[in-house]
Amino acid sequence: MSTLPADPSPAPSPTTPAPAAARTNTTAGNYFVSNYPPFGAWKSEDVEAYLGVLEQPPRPDVPLGLYTHIPFCRKRCHFCYFRVYTDKNAEDIRGYLDTLLQELTRYASKPVIGGRKPKFIYFGGGTPSYLSPDQLGFLTKGMKELLPWDEAEEITFEGEPGTLTDHKLRAIREMGVTRLSLGIEHFDDHILEINGRAHRSKEILRAYAYAREIDFPQINIDLIAGMVEETEEKWCEAVAKAVALRPDSVTIYQMEVPYNTTIYQNMKAEGRLVAPVADWETKRRWVDYAFGEFEKVGYTVTSTTTVVRDPQKVKFQYRAGLFSGADLLSIGVASFGHLSGVHYQNQHDFQPYLSAVQSGRLPIYRALQPTPAELYTREFMLQLKLGSVSASAFTHKFGTDPRTTFATPLSTLREWGYLVEEGDRIGLTRDGLLQVDRLLQEFFDPKYRKGRYA
């Protein structure tokens, strides 16, 4: 049996010690940084600012991405914090798909779209693969008529293995999907069951094999380190099985327990402050082990969560666009997007979303118009999650050198032993990359460091 090494690197011993949160039990909350300013700062008062930018032409040379939220699932995972529904019938789903197309129709005519075609497209959820082939065909045909996909460099589709019949996989491939992302999470049936996953290991292997057979250009698999009742032995086995599949890429997340999850509700009912999942030190160690096992067979670590088999072929255009300031048009209930530098989120409940669109309005719930400094910080932090940032590229784009702008937080990371500086590159050590979401708090404006991230 494989065994894991000790914590990948010893804790630094700087003059100013790293926060104690580096090595604590997992408590409730969102820790994964995916935007800035934090979602908790977005407010209804900024909706008018967002609606205003829709009537202006797009910023020059800014690519457009398209995200579509499919909120339906067979079962709600115990750790899920997304807006999903397990009680909708075929009529409800068809009504939702009609509404998605109505929403997209309104955007397609706005000056901010300006005839642009999406460079990257993402179907997320929920479970996009919950839809039937006929439902998928209806939706994608309508989308292509409104915003043609002929210039899309990447089309990503999330799938739950248990929903992926051979017929449905072929339909997804014929849609034009270039990256199939399989939410495997683990290969152990008990771990899958106790965490509320709907699929089992046999469904994983069947779906993966047929997806390979019909030649998806890229297959990504997701794993989660530190799930309920995870053990070191089971994690090693899961990593070995993932390596044996030889996927094109793997995303490995560290388990967190946001407030709106079943796990947190159970914790609250029992009066528990610590989540029944692995602590942060263990999760970092397990992810580092997985990275190492994939590196042994030629994979490359390309971000805090990702390994890829061939970096020349696997580019993650969706992530690259988001992290470098591309526009993202997001449609669907509770979806997040940003156009011309202004963030927005749609109505986060099913009926209010439907009612808004069907009454002729855009279904915006809250928004935020970041300052130029906040946009600078957002882009720097997100790109740091890829491992390193080009100081000269930032200086060219924004007019100031991040080594000057962020002198204080960079000095702190340097003192803690997490910073790597090589010529033009500002980067993180492996141990720094494994806990980057915690370290990014050093770049937050003090007013955003308190309160919930979401």
C-alpha positions in Angstrom: 0.0 0.0 0.0 1.2 3.5 -0.8 1.9 5.8 2.1 1.9 9.5 2.3 4.9 11.6 3.3 4.9 14.0 6.1 3.6 17.6 5.6 5.2 18.7 2.3 7.3 21.4 3.8 7.9 22.5 7.4 6.1 25.5 8.8 8.2 28.7 8.4 9.5 30.4 11.4 9.4 34.0 10.5 9.6 37.1 12.7 5.9 37.5 12.0 4.4 34.0 12.3 1.8 32.8 9.8 -1.8 32.9 11.1 -2.8 29.9 13.2 -5.5 29.1 10.6 -2.7 27.4 8.6 -3.0 24.3 10.7 -6.5 24.0 12.2 -9.5 21.8 12.0 -12.0 22.5 9.3 -14.8 24.8 10.5 -17.8 26.1 8.6 -17.3 28.8 5.9 -16.2 29.5 2.3 -12.4 29.5 2.0 -11.9 29.0 -1.7 -11.2 32.4 -3.3 -12.8 32.6 -6.8 -13.4 36.4 -7.1 -12.7 39.7 -5.6 -14.1 41.7 -3.9 -15.7 38.9 -2.0 -19.3 37.9 -3.0 -20.5 39.1 0.4 -19.7 42.7 -0.7 -22.0 42.6 -3.7 -25.2 44.6 -3.2 -28.5 45.5 -4.8 -27.6 49.1 -5.0 -25.0 48.4 -7.8 -27.5 46.7 -10.1 -28.2 50.0 -11.9 -24.5 50.4 -12.6 -24.4 46.9 -14.1 -27.5 47.6 -16.3 -25.8 50.8 -17.4 -22.7 49.0 -18.9 -25.0 46.8 -20.9 -26.0 49.8 -23.0 -22.3 50.7 -23.8 -20.1 49.0 -26.4 -17.7 46.4 -25.1 -14.2 47.2 -24.1 -11.8 46.7 -27.1 -10.1 43.4 -27.5 -11.8 41.8 -24.5 -12.8 38.2 -25.1 -16.3 37.0 -24.2 -17.1 33.8 -22.3 -20.5 32.2 -21.8 -21.6 30.3 -18.7 -24.9 28.4 -18.4 -26.2 27.2 -15.1 -28.1 23.9 -15.1 -29.4 23.6 -11.5 -30.9 20.1 -11.6 -29.5 17.1 -9.8 -30.5 13.5 -9.0 -29.5 14.1 -5.4 -28.0 16.9 -3.4 -24.5 16.1 -2.1 -24.0 16.7 1.6 -21.1 19.2 0.9 -22.9 21.0 -2.0 -23.4 24.8 -1.6 -24.6 25.6 -5.1 -28.1 26.4 -6.1 -29.5 23.0 -7.1 -32.9 21.4 -7.2 -33.8 17.7 -7.0 -37.6 18.1 -7.2 -38.2 19.4 -10.7 -40.1 17.4 -13.4 -39.8 17.5 -17.1 -42.3 20.4 -17.4 -40.3 22.4 -14.9 -37.1 21.7 -16.7 -38.5 22.7 -20.1 -39.8 25.9 -18.6 -36.3 26.7 -17.2 -34.7 26.0 -20.6 -37.2 28.3 -22.3 -36.3 31.0 -19.7 -32.6 30.6 -20.3 -33.1 31.3 -23.9 -35.2 34.3 -23.2 -32.5 35.6 -20.9 -29.8 35.0 -23.6 -32.1 36.7 -26.2 -32.1 39.9 -24.2 -28.4 39.9 -23.8 -27.7 39.1 -27.4 -29.2 42.4 -28.5 -27.3 44.6 -26.0 -24.5 46.9 -27.1 -22.1 45.4 -24.6 -22.3 42.1 -26.6 -21.7 44.0 -29.8 -21.9 41.0 -32.1 -19.1 39.3 -30.3 -19.0 35.5 -30.3 -18.0 33.5 -27.2 -14.4 32.3 -27.1 -15.1 29.8 -24.3 -18.4 28.2 -23.1 -19.1 26.4 -19.9 -22.1 24.3 -18.8 -22.0 24.0 -15.0 -24.4 23.1 -12.2 -26.0 21.4 -10.6 -25.6 18.6 -13.1 -25.7 19.6 -16.8 -25.7 15.9 -17.7 -29.0 15.5 -15.8 -30.7 16.9 -19.0 -31.9 14.4 -21.6 -30.4 14.4 -25.1 -33.5 16.1 -26.4 -33.4 18.8 -23.8 -29.7 19.4 -24.5 -30.4 19.6 -28.2 -33.2 22.1 -27.7 -31.1 24.3 -25.4 -27.9 24.3 -27.4 -29.6 24.8 -30.8 -31.3 27.9 -29.4 -28.0 29.2 -27.8 -26.1 28.8 -31.1 -28.7 30.7 -33.0 -28.3 33.7 -30.6 -24.6 33.6 -30.0 -22.8 31.3 -32.5 -20.2 28.9 -31.2 -18.0 28.8 -34.3 -15.2 30.9 -32.7 -15.3 29.0 -29.4 -11.9 27.6 -28.5 -13.2 25.5 -25.6 -16.6 24.2 -24.7 -16.7 22.6 -21.2 -19.5 20.4 -19.9 -19.8 19.0 -16.3 -21.1 15.5 -16.0 -22.1 13.2 -13.1 -21.1 9.7 -14.1 -24.4 8.1 -13.1 -26.3 10.2 -15.6 -24.0 9.6 -18.5 -25.5 6.8 -20.7 -23.7 6.0 -23.9 -26.5 7.8 -25.9 -26.2 10.9 -23.8 -22.4 11.0 -24.0 -22.6 10.8 -27.8 -25.1 13.6 -27.8 -22.8 15.8 -25.6 -19.9 15.0 -28.0 -22.0 16.0 -31.0 -23.0 19.3 -29.3 -19.4 20.3 -29.8 -18.1 19.8 -26.3 -14.3 19.8 -26.2 -13.8 19.2 -22.5 -15.9 16.8 -20.5 -15.4 17.3 -16.8 -16.4 14.3 -14.7 -17.4 14.9 -11.1 -15.9 11.7 -9.8 -14.8 13.1 -6.4 -13.8 9.6 -5.2 -13.7 5.9 -6.2 -14.8 4.3 -3.0 -18.5 3.5 -2.8 -18.8 4.1 0.9 -17.1 7.5 0.7 -19.4 8.4 -2.2 -22.5 7.2 -0.3 -21.7 8.8 3.1 -21.0 12.2 1.4 -24.3 12.1 -0.6 -23.0 11.4 -4.1 -25.5 9.8 -6.4 -23.1 7.8 -8.5 -20.9 4.7 -7.7 -17.6 3.4 -8.9 -19.0 1.1 -11.6 -20.7 4.1 -13.2 -17.5 6.0 -13.2 -15.6 3.4 -15.1 -18.3 2.8 -17.6 -18.8 6.5 -18.4 -15.1 7.2 -18.6 -14.4 4.2 -20.9 -17.1 5.2 -23.4 -16.1 8.9 -23.3 -12.6 7.8 -24.3 -14.1 5.6 -27.0 -15.9 8.4 -28.7 -12.8 10.7 -28.5 -13.6 13.7 -26.4 -10.6 16.0 -27.0 -10.1 16.5 -23.3 -11.5 14.6 -20.3 -11.0 16.1 -16.9 -11.9 14.4 -13.6 -12.5 16.0 -10.2 -11.4 14.6 -6.9 -12.0 16.0 -3.4 -9.4 15.5 -0.6 -10.7 15.2 2.9 -14.3 14.1 2.5 -16.4 12.7 5.4 -14.8 9.4 6.6 -11.8 9.7 4.2 -8.8 7.8 5.4 -5.2 7.9 4.3 -5.4 4.4 2.8 -8.6 5.2 0.9 -7.1 8.5 -0.4 -4.0 6.6 -1.7 -6.2 4.1 -3.4 -8.3 6.9 -5.0 -5.2 8.6 -6.3 -3.9 5.4 -7.7 -7.1 4.7 -9.6 -7.2 8.2 -11.0 -3.6 7.9 -12.2 -4.4 4.6 -13.9 -7.2 6.3 -15.9 -4.7 8.7 -17.4 -7.1 11.6 -17.8 -6.1 14.7 -19.7 -6.4 16.7 -16.5 -7.4 16.4 -12.9 -8.8 19.0 -10.6 -8.3 18.3 -6.9 -10.1 20.3 -4.3 -9.7 20.5 -0.6 -13.0 19.9 1.2 -14.6 22.9 2.7 -18.0 23.1 4.5 -19.9 26.3 3.5 -22.8 27.3 5.7 -25.6 26.3 3.3 -24.6 22.6 3.2 -26.2 19.5 4.8 -23.0 18.9 6.7 -23.2 22.3 8.3 -26.8 21.9 9.1 -26.0 18.7 10.9 -23.1 20.4 12.7 -25.4 23.2 13.8 -28.1 20.8 15.1 -25.5 18.9 17.1 -23.8 22.0 18.4 -20.5 21.2 16.8 -18.0 23.8 15.6 -15.6 21.4 13.8 -16.7 19.7 10.6 -16.4 15.9 10.4 -13.8 16.1 7.6 -10.0 16.2 7.5 -8.2 19.2 8.9 -6.4 21.6 6.6 -2.9 20.2 7.3 -4.0 16.8 6.3 -5.9 18.0 3.2 -2.8 19.9 2.0 -0.7 16.8 2.5 -3.1 14.6 0.6 -3.3 17.0 -2.3 0.5 17.3 -2.4 0.7 13.5 -2.4 -1.7 13.3 -5.4 0.3 16.0 -7.2 3.5 13.9 -6.7 1.9 10.7 -7.9 0.8 12.4 -11.1 4.1 14.1 -11.6 5.8 10.7 -11.4 4.0 9.7 -14.7 4.7 13.0 -16.5 1.9 15.3 -15.4 2.5 19.0 -14.7 1.0 21.0 -11.8 -0.6 24.1 -13.4 -2.5 25.6 -10.5 -3.4 25.2 -6.9 -6.0 22.5 -7.9 -4.9 21.2 -11.3 -2.5 18.7 -12.9 -2.4 18.2 -16.7 -0.9 15.5 -18.8 0.2 17.8 -21.7 0.3 21.5 -20.9 0.7 22.3 -24.7 -2.7 20.8 -25.4 -4.7 21.4 -22.2 -5.1 25.2 -21.7 -8.2 25.6 -19.5 -9.5 28.6 -21.6 -12.4 29.2 -19.2 -10.1 29.6 -16.2 -7.5 31.6 -18.2 -10.2 34.0 -19.4 -11.7 34.5 -15.9 -8.3 35.1 -14.4 -7.2 37.6 -17.0 -10.2 39.9 -17.1 -12.3 38.5 -19.9 -16.1 39.3 -19.9 -18.3 36.4 -18.7 -21.9 36.4 -19.7 -23.6 34.1 -17.2 -27.2 32.9 -17.5 -29.4 30.9 -15.2 -30.6 31.0 -11.6 -28.0 32.3 -9.1 -25.3 32.5 -11.8 -22.3 34.9 -11.4 -20.8 36.9 -14.2 -19.1 40.2 -15.1 -19.3 42.5 -18.1 -17.1 45.6 -18.7 -15.6 45.2 -15.3 -18.9 45.1 -13.3 -19.8 41.9 -11.4 -23.4 40.6 -11.2 -25.4 37.7 -9.8 -28.8 36.6 -10.9 -31.8 35.9 -8.7 -30.7 33.0 -6.5 -34.1 31.3 -6.2 -35.9 29.4 -8.9 -39.3 31.1 -9.1 -38.0 34.7 -8.7 -35.5 34.0 -11.5 -38.2 32.7 -13.8 -40.7 35.5 -12.9 -38.1 38.2 -13.7 -37.2 36.9 -17.1 -40.7 36.0 -18.1 -41.9 39.5 -17.2 -39.4 41.0 -19.6 -36.6 41.9 -17.1 -33.1 40.8 -16.6 -33.0 38.7 -13.4 -30.2 40.6 -11.6 -30.2 40.1 -7.8 -27.0 42.0 -6.8 -23.9 43.5 -8.4 -20.7 45.3 -7.7 -18.7 47.9 -9.6 -15.1 47.4 -8.4 -12.6 50.2 -8.3 -9.6 50.1 -10.6 -7.5 49.0 -7.6 -9.9 46.2 -6.9 -9.9 44.9 -10.4 -6.1 45.0 -10.3 -6.1 43.0 -7.0 -8.6 40.6 -8.4 -6.6 39.7 -11.4 -3.3 39.5 -9.5 -4.8 37.1 -6.8 -6.5 34.9 -9.3 -3.4 34.5 -11.4 -1.3 33.8 -8.3 -3.5 30.7 -7.9 -1.8 29.4 -11.1 1.5 29.4 -9.3 3.2 32.6 -10.5 2.5 36.0 -12.0 4.5 38.1 -14.6 5.4 41.4 -13.0 6.1 43.0 -16.4 2.8 41.8 -17.9 0.9 43.5 -15.0 3.0 46.6 -15.3 2.2 46.8 -19.0 -1.5 46.2 -18.5 -2.2 48.3 -15.5 0.7 50.8 -15.4 2.1 49.9 -12.0 4.4 47.1 -10.9 2.8 44.6 -8.5 6.1 44.3 -6.6 5.5 48.0 -5.6 1.7 47.8 -5.4 1.8 44.8 -3.1 5.1 45.4 -1.4 3.6 44.7 2.1 1.8 41.4 1.4 4.6 40.1 -0.8 7.1 40.9 2.0 4.8 39.0 4.4 4.7 35.9 2.1 8.5 36.2 1.6 9.0 36.2 5.4 6.8 33.2 5.9 8.8 31.3 3.3 6.1 30.9 0.7 7.3 33.4 -2.0 9.5 32.5 -5.0 10.9 35.3 -7.0 12.8 34.5 -10.2 13.4 37.4 -12.6 10.1 38.6 -13.8 8.1 36.0 -12.0 6.4 36.3 -8.7 5.5 32.8 -7.5 4.7 30.5 -4.7 6.4 27.5 -3.2 4.5 24.2 -3.4 3.4 24.6 0.2 2.3 28.1 -0.5 0.3 27.0 -3.5 -1.4 24.3 -1.5 -2.8 26.9 0.9 -3.0 29.9 -1.5 -6.6 30.8 -0.6 -5.6 31.5 3.0 -2.5 33.5 1.9 -4.6 35.6 -0.6 -6.3 37.2 2.4 -3.1 39.2 2.8 -4.0 41.1 -0.4 -7.5 41.9 0.7 -8.5 45.4 1.6 -8.9 45.4 5.4 -12.7 46.1 5.0 -13.1 42.7 3.2 -11.2 40.6 5.7 -14.1 40.3 8.1 -17.4 38.6 7.6 -18.4 35.8 5.2 -16.6 35.5 1.9 -19.9 34.6 0.1 
